[in-house]
Amino acid sequence: MLDDLARVARDADRIVVVEHSYRYDTNEGINSGTPPAERRYRDVVLANADKQPFLATLEGIDPYVSMWTAACIFEPHHRFEFYKGTTRTHTLAVCFQCNQLEWDGAKHPVPQAFYAGLAPFIQSLGMQPERDWQALARL
């Protein structure tokens, strides 16, 4: 999984990292058939040499995979959008709360250390892996 993700990152012209709201952050999102519009709290564009810290992060993650299951609802608040020109080629959505992800790339198992290894990179971008998303959505 890490090798596949690194390959996609190297091939991308740019990577947009987005910290955003999720439909369950408000009661309207939970109780409505129409989710509220996504709020983007922060966007960071990585291009050229800016991608190197992300690639170094991936290289530093222990690739060991163990079988485990999350016991919470997937609520991603971070997304990596990979672009070639104006076309989005891949999307990686990450939930640091329950340590789950959705990725339209390869379907290899996710290393146990992926989330803890990625969290410092997210923080280096001025984002937070975990916060009170419900309170933030009410602002």
N, C-alpha and C positions, 0 to 999 in steps of 0.2 A: 504494500500500500504506500509506504513512504517513498519508494523508488518511483512508483507511478505518479504520485503527487509532485515529486521533484521534477520529473520529466515534463509534466504539464506546465509547471511554473517556469522552467527554463525556456520552453517553447512559446510562452505567452509574450506578447509585446508589452502588456501591462497587466497588473493584478490590482483590483480594487478591493480593499478590505473595508467592510461596512459593519458598524455597530448600529443595531436597529431595534425597533420595537417588534413585538410578536402579537398575534391576534389575541392571545389569552392574557395579555397584560392588563386589560380592562374588562369590566363586566360586560360592556357592549360586545366585545369580541367573543366572550364565552356564551352569551345568551342570544346572539344574533346569527342569522344565516349569512349575513353580509359582514365580513370582518372589517374592522376599521382600517383606514389607510396606514401603510407602514410609515413610521417616523424614522428618519435616519438621524442618529445622534452624532455620528462622526464617520467620515469617509477618508481613507488614505490610499493614494495611488502609488503603487510600486512599479517602477519601470527601470530598465537597464540595471545600473549598479545598486539601485534601491532594493532589488530583489535578493541581493546577496545575503542579508541578514535572515530572510525567510528561508532560503536554501540551507544556510548554516544551521538554522534551528531544526529543520527536518533531518539533516545529517547527524545532529546531536541526540536525537530521540532513540532510545533503546528499542530495537525492532521486535523484541519478544512479544508474542501474542499468547494470551490465555483466554479461555472461554469464560465469559461472564455475561450477566444480563443486567441492564439498568431497571430500576423499579420506579421510575418517575415518568412524567409526560415529557416528550421531546418538545422543548421550547427554545429553538435557536435564536440567539441574539447577535451572532457574528456570522458573516458570510464572506467568502473569498470568491470573487468573480474573475475569471481568467479570460483575457481577450487577445485575439489575433486581429489586428486592424480594428474594425468596428463590430466584429462578430464575437459574441460571448461563446467561448468554446466549452467551458466547464464551470460548475458552481459547487462550492463546498459550504454547507451550512453546519455550524458547530454549536452545540449546547454544552457549555461548561458545567452547568448545574447537574445534569444527569450523565455527563460523559458519553454523549452520542453524537453521531454526525450523519448527514445525508450528503452523498457525493455521486455525481453522475459519471465519475471516472471508473477506474477498475474496481472490481468487487472483492478485492483481497481483504482479509481480516485486518482490523485496526489494532495497532500495538497498544498494550496496556498503558504505556507511558505517554501516549500521544497528547492527551489533554493537559497534563502537568507540564509537558515539554513545550507546548504551544502557548500556554498562559503568559510566560514572561515576554514572548514576542508581542502578543496582543497588548500587554502593558507598555511595551516600548513604543507603541504607536499612540499612546495616550488614551487607550481604551481600557475597560475593566472586564475581566472574564466573568465576574459575578457582581451583581449589585441589586438594589431594590428596583426591579424593572417596573413593578406596578406603580410605585411612587413616581418614578421618572415619567411614566406615561400620563400621569395626572397633571404634570407641569404644563 
